[in-house]
Amino acid sequence: MSDILIVDDERDIRELIGDILQDEGFDTRLAANSDECLKEIDSAVPALMILDIWLKDSEMDGIDILKHVKREHPEVPIIIISGHGNIEIAVAAIKQGAYDFIEKPFNIDQLMVVIGRAMETSRLRRENATLKRSGSGEVEMIGLSTAFKQLKINLEKVTKSNGRVMLTGPAGVGKEMAARFIHAGSDRKDGPFITVSSATIEPDRMEEVLFGREGSERGIEKGLLEEANGGVIYFDEVADMPPGTQSKILRVLVDQRFNRVGGSTTVSVDLRVISSTSRDLVAEIAAGTFREELYHRLNVVPIEVPALEKRREDIPELAQYFIEKLNREQGLPLRPLSGDAAAMLQTMNWPGNVRQLKNVIERVLILGDSTGEIEVSELPAEDGVDSDEGRAVLSPAIATLPLREAREMFEREYLLTQINRFGGNISRTATFVGMERSALHRKLKSLGVVTGNKQGGRVAYVAGEAE
């Protein structure tokens, strides 16, 4: 797939563009209307389309074709051209997924620049799709905290089996990375790893996407289950799977075979199933939105992927990993993380977990200075901190207390944060806060703070708190 499909009702225009692109070394195909365009796409999906908005003698205009192609082949970049262009059409085209918009009469140099960028986008999308369907290669798992070590132990235990695994944990913790780690260490590592994004596939297309279709003008179209044969099928956010599809997936798990949509041929597959969810499936079962039998089939080996707040010790190492990764992949500055910035990252709230941490690091590298250490002042401000003056902004709960009680509340929260930051290690906490270990023990006792094993690791909490 390396050719460009040019769709324009003006023969001179499409042939001119075709000749120019051929001179530049591209293969081209030409279409004058929507019927010819769809026929060309059915015969072979192009790497790129150049599409006119207004098409005479066509059942579909350019926007209709754009919608159709983006629905069926979302990886194909489409450049819209029009002699009647205006900002409204440009915005409409971009919203529908167009790569760019160029108005006639166009500048050839400008067109070639846009085509060059779009072809590079097409190449990267194909490579990403290939990598997504391949489980080969090592998967990097970063961390040394107790909670992370336990996760890795649990994942390693299931790599060599064929058992179904259910990965749980809030959004952004790295459940797909954990699934890929299982696959990379398994006997199926040379087979495909196919991700089913249950939350993003339209419900009315889910069965066709999973099972494929036969009997259409395009013959047999394989679904994701068939593509995963011999490898792993990963159901991401399985709670979002439509109820009707749940029943059919249950049958596949039992029989390891199915029929394509519109067909009667039985397709047999050899699959390992890994699922993930950030929701409480027991509650979903009680609400009638998830099949209990499917839950028991998928939940053979449940493994919790810990939230970032349970593995704060890993944050500096993860941040450095993302800095180096973004440098390699995007050319962003390779900057060290200052000690104060690392400490601040460990004390921040991370509702978006590892994904949020990566986004913060990327933002800092894009907006910050290109040299020198990453400093605290470059990190996004959280509620309760004035980033310009470095002053604490008192919450109403503290501001209305007498000084002694306010100080006690602050000390309790501060020490809880620091102890959890260091994974429950009292010695390291004492060194950081500048107290003797024995003095810190006495202070914790007076504040009602205890340490122990809770929520997957050694942490501090207020005595008597419910988990």
N, C-alpha and C positions, 0 to 999 in steps of 0.2 A: 504494500500500500504506500506508493510514493508519488502518485500522480495528482494533478489538480483538475477539478471539474469546473468548467466555466459555463454559467447559465445566464444567457442574455438574449432577449428577443431581437436585438439588432445584430444582424450577421457581421457587419463591418467591425463592431465593437468586440464581439466574442472572438473573431478571427484575429483581430489586432492583438488582443491580450494573449491569445494562444501562441501567435508567432513570437511575441516578445519573450514569453516564458520558455518556449522551446529553444530560443537563442541562448537563454540563460541555463539551459541544461535540464529543464523540467519536462516531464511527460504530461500531456494535457488531453482532456476530452471536452467536447463541446455539446451543449444542449440549448435548444431554442425555446422550450416551453416546459411546463411542469411534468407532462407525460414523459418527455425525453429525459428529463432530469431524474425522475424516480426510476426509470428503466436503467439508466447508467449506474445509479446507486445500488440497485438490486443486483446488477451484474458484478460489481466490485465497489466496495466502499472506498472513496477517495481519501487522500491524506489531507486535502484542503478543498474548500469550495469558494468560488467567487460568484456571488449571486445577486442578480438585479432585482430590485424591489418590484418594478412594474413589468409584467410579462403579458404581452398580447396573445390572444388565442390560447389562454391557459385556464384550466379549472382552478388552479391555485396561484396566488401571488407569492412574492418572495417571502413575506412574513409567514404565510401558511407553510411554505416549504421549510423555512427555518425551524418552525415549531416541530414539524414532522421529523426532520433529521435530528434535531436535538433530543427528541423523545426516543428515537430508535438507535441513534449513534452519537451519544453525547460527547464522545472524544474528538469528533471532527470539527476543527475550527472553520468558521464561516465568515467571510468578508462580504459585507453588503455594499453594493454600489447602486447609485440612482442619479438620474438626471433631474429629478424633482425633489431633491433632498432638502430637508429642513430639520431643525433640531428635534421636533416631535418624533419624526420617523427614526432619527438616529437613536434617540432615547428608547423608543419602542423596540428597535432591533437589538440594542445592547441588553435590554431587560429580558428579551427572549433568548439570550445566549450568544448573540453574534460576537465574533472576536473584535471586529472593528467596522467602521462605516466610512466610505469614501464617496464623495460627490463628483458626478460627471460635470464638466470634462475634468478628468483627473490628471495629475502630474505623474508621469511614468516612474520617476525616481521615488516619489512618495509611495506609489503602489508597490514597487519592488521592496522597499524597506518594510512595509506592512506584511507583505507576503513572506519575506525572510523570517520575520518574527513569528508569524503564524505557523510556518513550517517547522520551526524549532519547537514551538508549543506542541505541535502534532507529534513530533519525534519523542519529546519527553513524556507525553501522555501514553504513547505506545509502550515506551520502556517501563513506565510506572505500572501499566496494566500487566505487562509481562512479569515484573517483579512481584506484583500482588498475587499473581497466580502461581508463583514459585515459592516453595518453602526452603530452598537451598540456602546455605550460608549460615554463619553464626548470628545469633541474636544477642545483642549486648544488654545485660541486666546490671544496672548500676546501683550499688548500695552495700553498706556494711552494718546497718542497724539490726537489732534483734528481730524486729518485725519483718524486715526484708529477708534476712537469712532464713527465717522460718518459711516464708513464702517460697524461696528458692528450693529449700529441702522438699516441700510439698510438691512443687512442680517436677522436680527430678524423679520423685517416686512414681509419677504417672507417665513419664515419657515413653517407657518401653512397653507399656500395656496398650491395649486397644480400647480401654474403658472410656465411656463418655464422661466428660468433665464439665462442670458448671462453675464458671468464674463469677464471683460476686464482688461488689464494691461500688462506690459512688463514681460518677462520671469523671473521666480524666485521670484515673489512677494507673492506667496502662494494662487494661485487661486483654486487649488484642496483642500487645507485646508478650504477655504471659502465654497466650495461646500459641504464638509463633515460637516461643521458647520450647514449649512442649513438642511441637512439630519438628523443630530443628534437631532435637535430641532423640527423635523416635526412629523406628525402622522405616517410616514413611517419608523421611526427610527429602528424598529425591522426587517425591510425588508433589502434586499441586497443593497449594493452600488457598482455598477459595473463601472469601468473606461475603456473607449475606448481610447487608445493612438493613435489618428489619424495619428500622424507623424511617428510612429514606425512600424505600421502594413503594410506589403507589399501590394500595391494597388491591385494586382491580387488575394489576399487572403482576402481582406476587407469584401466582401459580405459573404463569408463562415464563417468568424469569427463573424460577426454580426448576421446573420440569421440562421447559422447552416446548416447542410447537412443531407439529407436522401437518401436512395437508394444505399449507398455504402456497402462494405462488412462488415463494422462495424455497420450497421443499422442506427438508428437516432442519430445524434450528435447535441446537443443543441448549439446555438450561444449565444453571450453575451446579446442580447435583451431578449431572453427567460430566461436566468439566472437572469436578473434584474427584472423579473415580480414581482409586488407588492412593488418594491422599486424605486431606482433612477438609471438611466443610465447617466453617466457623459462623455460627449464628450470633451476630452482634445485636445486643438489646433484644433478646428473643421475646420479651414480654410484649413487644409491639407487633408481633406477627398476627395477621388477621385470624379470627377464630376458624374460618373455613379451611384455611391453609394448615392450621395446627392439626386438624384431623388427618389431613393427607400426609403431613410430615410424620405423624405418629405411625401410619401404615408403612412408610418407607423405613423407619427405624426397625420395625418388626420384620419386614420382608426383604429389605435391601433391594427392592425393585419398584418400578412405577411405570405409568404410561404418560407419554407427552400429551400436552393439551391438544385436542383435536385428533388424536391418534389412538390406535389400538395395539401397537407394537409394545411388548413388554421390554423395558430397559433394566438390566441388572447392574448394580453398582457395588463397589467395595469401598466403604467410607468409614472414617473415624469422625465422630461428631463432637465438637467443642462449642459450648454456648456461653453467653455472658448476659448479665443483667445488672442494672443499678436499682432495680425496683424489688419490692418484697413480693415474690411470686406466691407465697402462701396467702397474702392479702388479695392478690389478683385472682387466685383460685376462689377465695371466699366471695369475691365480687362478681364471679362468673365470667371473667374476661380471659382466663387462662385455664386450659384443660389440665385437670389433676393428673391424669394418666400420662400425659406428655411430660409434665414436670418430673414425675418419678422416673421416666425413661431417660431424661436428660441429666438429672441430678444424681447420677451414680456416684461420682466423686466430687463433692462440693469443695471449692477452694476459695478463700477470701483473699482478695488483693487489697492490701491495707491502704488507707488514705494517707496522704502526705503528712498529716498532723501526727500520725503514729510512727513516722520514720523521719523526724526532723534532723537527726544526725546525718542523713544522706543528702540534705539539701545543698551544701556547698559542692559536693562531688557531682551531683546532678547538674547544678548550675554550670560548673566548669565543662562538663560533658557537652551541654547544649552550646556553650560558647565555641568550643572546638568544632562541633558538628555544623553550626551555622556558618563558621568560617570556611569549612570545606565545601559546603553545598551552595552557599549564597555569596561567599566572598566578603562577609561582614567582618569587622575588625576582630583580631585575636587579642583580646584584652584580659589581663588577670583580674580576679575578684579580690578587692581589698578585704582585710580581716573584718573591719567594721561592717562592710556591706554583706559579707557572708553571715555575720552574726544577726544582722537585721533581717535577712531573708529567713533565717531559722525561727525568728519570733513572729513573723507575719502570719496572717490568716490565709489559708489556701483552699477556699471552697471548690476551686476548679482543679485542685490537685496538681499532678505532674504536668498536665497539659497547660495549666495556667502559669506554672513556673517557666516553662519553655517560652510562652508568649511574652512574659515579663522580660526575660533575658533578650529575646529578639527585639523588643521595643527599645530597650536600653542601648543595644548595639546599633540600632538604626538612628536613634535620635541623639545619642551621646557623642562625646569626643572620640576621635578615631584612635587616640593613643592614651597610654596611662591606665592606671587601675580604675576599675568601676567603683565609684564611691557611693556612700549612703545617699547623698543628695540627688543621685540620678535615679534612685528607685522610686516607684510610684508611692504617693502618700496614702496611708490608710486612715480610716476614721479614727479620730482621737489624736492625730498628730498634725501640727502646723508645719508643713514642709519648708515654708519660707523662713520662719523664725526659730524652728526647732523647739517650740513650746508645746507642752502637753495641754490638750484641750480637755478640761474636766467633764466627765459625764454627769448628768443630773444626779445619779445615784451617789457619786462621791462628793459633788459640790455642795450637797445639802447636809453632809455629815459633819460632826465635830472633828477637829483636827486629829485627835487620837484615833478615832474610828476610821477616818479616811486614810491615815497613814497605815493602819493595820490592814485595811483592804488592799491598798496599793502593794504593800510588802508581800501579802499572800499571793496576789496575782502575779507579781514580778517573779517571785521565787518559783511558783508553779511553772511559769513560762520557761525559766532558765533550766530547771531540773528536767523538764520534758524535752527541752532542746538538746540536752546532753544525754538523753536516753535513760534517765534515772540515776546517772552516775554522780554521787554526792561529791566525790573528790574533785572532779572536773568543774562541777558547779561552784564549789567553794573557791577554787582558784580564780574562776572568772569573776565572781561577785566580790572578791577581795576579803573573804572571811576565813577564819580558821574552821576546819571541819567540825570540831566539837561545838564551836559557837553557832555554826549553821544548823547543826542538829538541834541545839536548844531553841533556836529561833523557829525552826519548823514545828517543833513540838508545841511551842507557845501559840503558833498560828493555826494549829490543828491540821497541818499538812503531813501526810504519810506517803511513803513510797512502797510500791509492790508491783506484782505482775497483774496487769489489767489491759484488756483490749489489745492482746497480741504482743505486748512488750512490757518492759519495766518502765513505769511512769509514776508521776506524783499526782495526788488528788487530795481533796479535802476530806478528812475522816467523816464517814457517814454518808458520803455522796452516793447516789444510785448510779449504776453504770449506764 
